[in-house]
């Protein structure tokens, strides 16, 4: 399970693997921490199209990223969530905290 990071201009994209749960905690922080420190990056997109499994810890990790990004005036965009991810986001009311975009 690997996380891929791509930076283009002022936007960064983190592509998540099919399983997004607590064992990815350190890798996820390792993926986004440099982006938060990079003043050129203004938005962080989390690509979620491959997600087949996530849990409450995944939601917590996303909320933590969002809180840290907001302090730095950076936006977090949940991009192309799979149907299972969309169900979790609907139940958790994530649309109040995140921009959710489909491409």
Sine and cosine of phi, psi and omega as CSV:
sin_phi,cos_phi,sin_psi,cos_psi,sin_omega,cos_omega
0.00,0.00,0.94,-0.34,0.00,-1.00
-0.86,-0.51,0.46,-0.89,0.04,-1.00
-0.94,-0.33,0.75,-0.66,0.00,-1.00
-0.95,-0.33,0.67,-0.74,0.01,-1.00
-0.85,-0.52,0.72,-0.70,0.05,-1.00
-0.71,-0.70,0.75,-0.66,0.02,-1.00
-0.91,-0.42,0.77,-0.63,0.04,-1.00
-0.68,-0.73,0.90,-0.44,-0.03,-1.00
0.83,0.56,-0.87,-0.50,-0.06,-1.00
-0.99,-0.13,0.10,1.00,-0.03,-1.00
-0.87,-0.48,0.60,-0.80,0.08,-1.00
-0.86,-0.51,0.55,-0.84,0.05,-1.00
-0.81,-0.58,0.80,-0.60,0.09,-1.00
-0.95,-0.31,0.87,-0.49,0.01,-1.00
-0.99,-0.17,0.86,-0.51,-0.06,-1.00
-1.00,-0.01,0.52,-0.86,0.05,-1.00
-0.97,0.25,-0.04,-1.00,-0.09,-1.00
-0.93,0.36,-0.45,0.89,0.02,-1.00
-0.92,-0.39,0.88,-0.48,-0.01,-1.00
-0.86,-0.52,0.99,-0.16,-0.03,-1.00
-0.52,-0.85,-0.06,-1.00,-0.14,-0.99
-0.79,0.61,-0.60,0.80,0.01,-1.00
-0.85,0.53,-0.30,0.95,0.03,-1.00
-1.00,0.00,0.03,1.00,-0.10,-0.99
-0.77,0.64,-0.83,0.56,-0.05,-1.00
-0.91,0.42,-0.64,0.77,0.02,-1.00
-0.91,0.41,-0.62,0.78,0.00,-1.00
-0.91,0.42,-0.73,0.69,0.06,-1.00
-0.88,0.47,-0.66,0.75,0.04,-1.00
-0.89,0.46,-0.47,0.88,0.03,-1.00
-0.98,0.22,-0.66,0.75,-0.10,-1.00
-1.00,-0.07,-0.38,0.92,-0.05,-1.00
-0.83,0.55,-0.72,0.69,0.03,-1.00
-0.90,0.44,-0.49,0.87,0.01,-1.00
-0.94,0.33,-0.58,0.81,0.05,-1.00
-0.92,0.39,-0.57,0.82,0.00,-1.00
-0.97,0.23,-0.37,0.93,-0.06,-1.00
-0.99,0.15,0.94,-0.33,-0.05,-1.00
-0.92,0.40,-0.31,0.95,0.01,-1.00
-0.98,0.22,-0.39,0.92,0.00,-1.00
-1.00,0.07,0.87,-0.49,-0.02,-1.00
-0.96,-0.27,-0.37,0.93,0.02,-1.00
-0.65,-0.76,0.53,-0.85,0.01,-1.00
-0.83,-0.56,0.88,-0.48,0.04,-1.00
-0.99,-0.15,0.72,-0.69,0.07,-1.00
-0.95,-0.32,0.95,-0.30,-0.02,-1.00
-0.98,0.19,0.88,-0.48,-0.13,-0.99
-0.84,-0.54,0.34,0.94,-0.08,-1.00
-0.94,0.35,-0.41,0.91,-0.04,-1.00
-1.00,-0.01,-0.07,1.00,-0.10,-0.99
-0.90,0.44,0.83,-0.55,0.10,-0.99
-0.91,-0.41,-0.32,0.95,0.01,-1.00
-0.54,-0.84,0.74,-0.67,0.18,-0.98
-0.53,-0.85,0.21,-0.98,-0.05,-1.00
-0.59,-0.81,-0.13,-0.99,-0.06,-1.00
-0.89,0.46,-0.51,0.86,0.03,-1.00
-0.92,0.40,-0.54,0.84,0.06,-1.00
-0.89,0.46,-0.69,0.72,0.01,-1.00
-0.89,0.45,-0.65,0.76,0.04,-1.00
-0.90,0.44,-0.64,0.77,0.02,-1.00
-0.90,0.45,-0.65,0.76,0.03,-1.00
-0.92,0.40,-0.65,0.76,0.03,-1.00
-0.90,0.43,-0.65,0.76,0.03,-1.00
-0.88,0.47,-0.71,0.70,0.06,-1.00
-0.85,0.52,-0.72,0.70,-0.03,-1.00
-0.87,0.49,-0.68,0.73,0.03,-1.00
-0.88,0.47,-0.72,0.70,-0.01,-1.00
-0.91,0.42,-0.64,0.77,0.00,-1.00
-0.93,0.37,-0.66,0.75,-0.01,-1.00
-0.87,0.49,-0.62,0.78,0.03,-1.00
-0.86,0.51,-0.53,0.85,-0.03,-1.00
-0.99,-0.14,0.18,0.98,-0.01,-1.00
0.87,0.49,0.60,0.80,0.08,-1.00
-0.94,-0.34,0.52,-0.86,0.01,-1.00
-0.98,-0.20,0.48,-0.88,0.08,-1.00
-0.88,-0.48,0.79,-0.61,-0.03,-1.00
-0.87,-0.49,0.80,-0.60,0.10,-1.00
-1.00,0.02,0.90,-0.44,-0.18,-0.98
-0.95,-0.31,0.80,-0.60,0.10,-0.99
0.79,0.62,0.76,0.65,-0.01,-1.00
-0.87,0.48,0.66,-0.75,0.07,-1.00
-0.89,0.45,0.15,-0.99,-0.03,-1.00
-0.89,0.46,-0.63,0.78,0.02,-1.00
-0.92,0.39,-0.66,0.75,0.03,-1.00
-0.90,0.43,-0.66,0.75,0.02,-1.00
-0.87,0.50,-0.63,0.78,0.02,-1.00
-0.89,0.45,-0.72,0.69,0.03,-1.00
-0.88,0.48,-0.70,0.71,-0.03,-1.00
-0.90,0.43,-0.61,0.79,0.04,-1.00
-0.89,0.45,-0.73,0.68,-0.01,-1.00
-0.89,0.45,-0.63,0.77,-0.04,-1.00
-0.99,0.13,-0.10,0.99,0.00,-1.00
0.93,0.36,0.56,0.83,-0.07,-1.00
-0.90,0.43,-0.38,0.92,-0.02,-1.00
-0.91,0.42,-0.27,0.96,0.07,-1.00
-0.97,0.23,-0.38,0.92,-0.09,-1.00
-0.93,-0.37,-0.43,0.90,-0.11,-0.99
-0.81,-0.59,0.46,-0.89,0.28,-0.96
-0.99,0.12,0.78,-0.63,0.05,-1.00
-0.91,-0.41,0.86,-0.51,-0.12,-0.99
-0.79,-0.61,0.62,-0.79,0.07,-1.00
-0.91,-0.42,0.72,-0.70,0.03,-1.00
-0.89,-0.45,0.00,0.00,0.00,0.00
